[in-house]
Amino acid sequence: MSAAGPLPAEELRIVSNRLAALRNRLGPMAHGGCHLLSCDVVALMEELADLTGLAKRLENEISARRWNEKARADRDALDTATVLAETRRANSNVALLPVVPRPFGDGGRR
């Protein structure tokens, strides 16, 4: 499981598929009980830790996408005409910054 970048489409279903498989493996023991060996408990804990990490990545990706969509909508709503109108409004706290002359017009190359 990589920690960076968006999750590929096949990973989007992996959490629910692996949880369903885990439930199916434990299902037959629901009524009769079971005795787990140390190695079985370790394997179960590793599986749950891996699923928790993957679920966290999914949560983070969804959160980032929602945040970016909201920021994009906010930015689009705040267009140039709105900003200029606000600078002209009495008692506005929005001000245009003065243009600062630059010594070179081509990015500093002579």
Steps between C-alpha positions, in 0.01 A plus 500: 500500500661824388456814709493759222278579206137420431387143544446302181143395422557136599611609849175689557313170549775311678406606855142378474606182317764414760264577789235276343756221461605538864137487612444188291803328656378582851133423429512123559644562847215729608297228670760243595778727615864446426844496650756720327869429511742787548594490134130526403454806723812661353376433146157645585659809654723549194201470269304753706798739512541479122128561446509792743788658307321457169176640643693802633648562153150488353375744765790737431448489125127567532566784746760658270267478200213660695732773629632573150151505348384747767808719446444492124136600543597780741766626259260492206239691700752769581550639152688814400189717463393414855841590640512830311149590614600429859804730474270786394246443779511748789662362819627194316796319649612383155767706328699457184875490550702758308694388197869479589735596218743226404856572389478249213200423282623161382541322832848634570680397181698774320 
